Structure formats: C-alpha cells, structure tokens
C-alpha cells in the first residue's frame, strides 16, 4: 500500500514521494499544472538515442521546492546552513 508523502506544494505544483510501508523512498515526483513551457526531445546518434524532458518552472516555485527538499532530507549542513538546534535547522523547536 502506498500514499503520497508531500514534500512541497503550491497552487500549480506538488512535489512528493510514494510512502511505502517499511521502505525508505527511493524516488520523488514533481507534478506541474500548466507549466509555462514543456518540451520532450529525442537525440539520436548512430544506434543510441536519448530522451530529454524540459520543463519551465517559475523561480519562486523552484526556490520553495529546493528549500523544502533540503529541510526534508536534513541537508542544511551540506549547503552551509544551520544544523542541530540552531535557528532554521530541522531540529530547531521554533519555525
């Protein structure tokens, strides 16, 4: 059984992972409603081909998604932010 574990959401997007019983999430998903630009491209070279998905996301939405992801994964220390009980860290009792 699975459910969506929300990481970040806004009026036009939802960033989430699939909650599976007893498992840590291995992938995340980003749903965009009416993206400003959406392109699917295919590049072929000899016998190999590669697919590309290009989506335009407003900067403000990407900022919120990135910050929420850093908090969810407790990566503040990796980006030079607070860790432990410091203000702004995930373990800080004040938000």
C-alpha positions as CSV (number, residue, x, y, z in Angstrom):
1,X,0.0,0.0,0.0
2,X,1.3,3.5,-0.8
3,X,0.3,7.1,-0.4
4,X,1.8,10.4,-1.4
5,X,4.1,11.9,1.1
6,X,4.1,15.6,0.4
7,X,7.4,17.5,0.4
8,X,6.3,20.8,-1.1
9,X,3.2,22.1,-2.8
10,X,1.8,25.2,-4.3
11,X,-1.2,26.3,-6.5
12,X,0.5,24.8,-9.6
13,X,2.8,22.1,-8.4
14,X,3.1,19.1,-6.0
15,X,6.5,17.6,-5.1
16,X,6.1,14.3,-3.3
17,X,7.4,10.8,-2.7
18,X,5.5,7.5,-2.6
19,X,5.2,6.3,1.0
20,X,5.6,2.5,1.0
21,X,5.2,0.5,4.2
22,X,8.5,-0.2,5.8
23,X,10.6,1.3,2.9
24,X,12.6,4.5,2.6
25,X,11.5,6.4,-0.6
26,X,14.0,6.0,-3.5
27,X,12.4,8.4,-5.9
28,X,10.5,11.7,-5.8
29,X,7.9,13.0,-8.2
30,X,7.0,16.5,-9.4
31,X,3.6,17.2,-10.8
32,X,3.2,20.5,-12.6
33,X,-0.2,22.0,-13.6
34,X,0.0,24.1,-16.8
35,X,3.8,24.6,-16.9
36,X,5.0,27.7,-18.7
37,X,6.9,25.5,-21.2
38,X,7.1,21.8,-21.7
39,X,9.3,20.0,-24.3
40,X,10.1,16.4,-25.0
41,X,13.1,16.0,-27.2
42,X,14.9,12.9,-28.6
43,X,18.5,12.9,-29.6
44,X,19.9,10.1,-31.8
45,X,23.5,9.4,-32.5
46,X,24.2,6.2,-34.5
47,X,22.4,3.4,-32.7
48,X,21.9,5.2,-29.4
49,X,19.1,7.6,-28.6
50,X,18.4,9.7,-25.5
51,X,15.2,11.4,-24.4
52,X,15.0,14.8,-22.7
53,X,12.2,16.4,-20.8
54,X,12.5,20.2,-20.4
55,X,10.0,22.0,-18.1
56,X,10.0,25.7,-17.3
57,X,9.3,26.3,-13.6
58,X,8.9,29.8,-12.0
59,X,11.9,30.7,-9.9
60,X,9.8,31.3,-6.8
61,X,8.3,27.8,-7.0
62,X,11.7,26.3,-7.6
63,X,13.1,28.2,-4.6
64,X,10.3,26.8,-2.3
65,X,10.8,23.2,-3.7
66,X,14.5,23.4,-3.1
67,X,14.2,24.7,0.4
68,X,11.6,22.1,1.3
69,X,13.7,19.3,-0.1
70,X,16.7,20.5,1.9
71,X,14.6,20.5,5.0
72,X,13.0,17.1,4.3
73,X,16.4,15.5,3.7
74,X,18.1,17.4,6.5
75,X,20.8,18.7,4.2
76,X,21.3,22.1,5.7
77,X,24.9,21.3,6.7
78,X,25.7,20.3,3.1
79,X,24.7,23.8,1.8
80,X,26.3,25.8,4.6
81,X,23.2,26.2,6.7
82,X,22.4,25.6,10.3
83,X,22.5,22.1,11.9
84,X,21.4,20.7,15.2
85,X,19.3,23.1,17.4
86,X,20.3,26.2,15.5
87,X,17.7,28.6,14.2
88,X,16.5,27.4,10.8
89,X,17.6,23.8,11.2
90,X,15.0,20.9,11.0
91,X,15.6,20.1,14.7
92,X,15.0,23.7,15.9
93,X,11.8,23.9,18.0
94,X,10.9,27.3,16.5
95,X,10.0,27.6,12.9
